[in-house]
Amino acid sequence: MTQGSEGAPAAAEVEQLYREASRGAPLGEPPEVAAVFAALYGALLPRPDLLTTSLRADGRLVGFAYGHPWHWPEQSDPWGRQLRTRLDVAADLLEGSFAVCLLVVDPSRRRQRLGGALLDTLLAETRERAWLMTRDDPTPALALYEQRGWRRIGHGPDAPNGRPGLVLLHD
């Protein structure tokens, strides 16, 4: 695990991994979505409280997760405002928690428990309540989260598929 930008993968590596992981089923997302996720990650790299964890095979990034502590006063962008509005009173549950911003695994490495290992590493490091947003569809990612005790607390801004994302909390 790395903290801050030291040792963290480059945004371009994250973009490539997300592009590979999201182009096929079940996500089927266009490459532009990967660019958005990489740009957000790149913008957050200077945060001293950013936590990242990654897995490499033969020098290539095959798994990655990152997040940071969540504080509503920092969330003045349209996405954050929409999240708060859509969650309504449940939004208070996110204050002071850890936001898991991205979890991605190379499609050739799926079903090897890498996603769970990445998630466990982040949660072990934070030792606090955590939240994330995923698709509200029966995906392997949603099954992973629910098997590990994450609970649904509402819907947030639209996911890349145009439907409201499902917000999950882990106590």
C-alpha positions, 0 to 999 in steps of 0.5 A: 500500500502506498500513501500519498503520491509516492509509489502510487501508479501513474494516472495513465496506468490507471486509465489503461487498466480501467479501460481494459476492465470496463470495455467488456461485459458487464460494464461496456463503457466507452474509453472516455469514462476511463479518461475521466476516472484517471483525471480524477485520480491524477487530481487527487494524487497530491492529497497527503491522506490519499491511500492507494493499493496496487497489484502488479504482475510482470511489472504491469498494473493488474489491480488498483484501488484508492480512496481518501477521508470524506468531509462534506465541507470539501465537496463543493463540486456539482457531483458532490452536491448531487450526491448529498441531495440524492442521499438526503439524510443518509448523507450524514453517514458519509461524514468522516468516513473513508471514500473508496473512489475506485477499485479495478482489476484486470479482466484476465485476473478476475475470479482470483480474489484480487478485488477482495484483497485490494478492498481488504487492504484499503479497509485495514489501513483506514480502520473506519467506516467506508463508503463507495458508489457502484452500479445498481445492477447485479454485477460481480462487484456488487456481489463482492461488496454485499458478501463483505457486509456493505449495505445499501444506503441510497442512490447518488449521481448517475453512473456511466450507464446513465442510471443513479449509482448505488451508494454502499456503506461499510461499518 
